[in-house]
């Protein structure tokens, strides 16, 4: 049976790895980017200059060739012909399928700012999206050409990562966020305030409760009357699941492509995974996408796995900024939960635990992730804590165990990598960081588990540089 995968991002490559590992052949992968799959989360590290572009590649083209996978890069699918079980390429050729997987991801949306687009239909030369590797490389080139000032539109996870990366490169950077605080989708106002002060201490000015309305020769004008003088405008606000193919094929959609527990769409031979898929909700995080890929690989190989949803663990990857969000700390319905929190704006830390029936159901950590390992373990296991334990987790002692000591205390079943679902025991069974990456995919997602993985392995050499 021929399996055709439309999309070549982080969900797609994880699916193909799973199919290959299970002995499934006759796979065609069609991606519209010219690059082999890469870690999108680490684009900000490429912008920052700590990673080379080739270092974030997840699987090179040769890997696909070695495993008999037909990889077609720089190729766009324009239509799905369900009756004929074929996908149509932009050159009007067709590819037949027995099973079709849509892993089309998400696409950026332009905010309503006048002047972003020239009259001839192209983006203003100062304006940069930040979604794909080519976007990142164009922005790197602009910075290297000497652009001294930048405005980042959007104060979410991506916006903060981009702003911090630009600042590290020596660019005078400002952030514009329409909401009343940074990371408004993930954290409360207190945590957002701590983040704002931390960024301002690092030299980045933040405008919240303000919207960019027009790009002019004088700069980027805000709705509060301020005009920001800038050489670059980076758009990180706004994005939506890419579902146009599914809609044209009359598949059931809402915000995303609707899927059931088998990841099947309204057509039983068409599946969807990753940012484009909606199972109760769309997520936009790598952990759920990889879990969906694992389940679907098992299903396509004849297994009985089912996707029941995945708890969210979000990490901010930015120099000198530490943020982790577990679950949904700002969700409604918290009247039956206890909130334990401690905030210190002077030290740039804010910690919040949402506890229901004695177990941690959500958490926010800003500025200090020293307890992230044990909190994640309790969160995953729904461990019932003693009455004093939540307070101890948000107010740790000034001095704690070294990372190596803390890692050695983790039980084998404790989850270390939330993106790939890898336990401490699986890490300990590896002899090097290269083996960890190849056999478990830990550290290849958000990268937040890298210090714990290194501590579990001990002082072992790595041949993979950044």
BELBEL-V838050 format. One record per backbone hydrogen bond with DSSP energy under -1.0 kcal/mol. NH is the residue of the N-H (numbers start at 1). CO is the residue of the C=O. Records with the same first field share a line. If there is no record, write none. Layout:
NH: CO  CO
This chain:
3: 26
4: 99
5: 28
6: 101
7: 30
13: 9
14: 10
15: 11
16: 12
17: 13
18: 14
19: 15
20: 16
21: 17
22: 18
23: 20
24: 19
28: 3
29: 70
30: 5
31: 72
39: 56
40: 38
42: 39
43: 40
46: 42
47: 43
48: 44
49: 45
50: 45
51: 45
56: 53
57: 54
58: 37
64: 60
65: 61
66: 62
67: 63
68: 65
69: 64
70: 27
71: 69
72: 29
74: 33
75: 31
78: 88
79: 88
81: 86
85: 81
86: 81
87: 95
88: 79
89: 93
90: 76
92: 89
95: 87
97: 85
98: 2
99: 2
100: 269
101: 4
102: 271
103: 6
107: 240
109: 238
113: 111
114: 213
116: 113
118: 122
121: 118
124: 116
127: 124
128: 233
136: 132
137: 133
138: 134
139: 135
140: 136
141: 137
142: 138
143: 139
144: 140
145: 141
146: 143
147: 142
150: 172
151: 232
152: 174
153: 234
154: 176
160: 156
161: 157
162: 158
163: 159
164: 160
165: 161
166: 162
167: 163
168: 164
169: 165
170: 167
171: 166
172: 148
174: 150
175: 205
176: 152
177: 207
183: 155
186: 183
187: 183
192: 188
193: 189
194: 190
195: 191
196: 192
197: 193
198: 194
199: 195
200: 196
201: 197
202: 198
203: 200
204: 199
205: 173
207: 175
209: 179
210: 177
213: 221
214: 221
215: 114
216: 219
220: 228
221: 214
222: 226
223: 211
225: 222
228: 220
231: 149
232: 149
233: 126
234: 151
235: 128
236: 153
237: 153
240: 107
242: 105
243: 241
247: 243
248: 244
249: 245
250: 247
251: 246
254: 256
257: 276
258: 252
259: 278
260: 264
263: 260
265: 270
270: 267
271: 100
272: 263
273: 102
277: 274
278: 257
279: 281
289: 285
290: 286
291: 287
292: 288
293: 289
294: 290
295: 291
296: 292
297: 293
298: 294
299: 295
300: 296
301: 297
302: 299
303: 298
307: 261
314: 325
316: 323
321: 318
324: 365
325: 314
326: 363
327: 312
331: 328
337: 334
338: 355
340: 353
342: 351
344: 349
348: 344
349: 344
350: 366
351: 342
352: 364
353: 340
354: 362
355: 338
356: 359
359: 356
361: 354
362: 354
363: 326
364: 352
365: 324
366: 350
367: 322
372: 369
375: 371
376: 372
377: 373
378: 374
379: 375
380: 376
381: 377
382: 378
383: 378
385: 358
392: 388
393: 389
394: 390
395: 391
406: 402
407: 403
408: 404
409: 405
410: 407
414: 411
416: 422
417: 422
421: 417
422: 417
424: 414
425: 412
427: 423
428: 424
429: 425
430: 427
436: 432
437: 433
438: 434
439: 435
440: 436
441: 436
444: 441
450: 447
453: 449
454: 450
455: 451
456: 452
457: 453
458: 454
460: 458
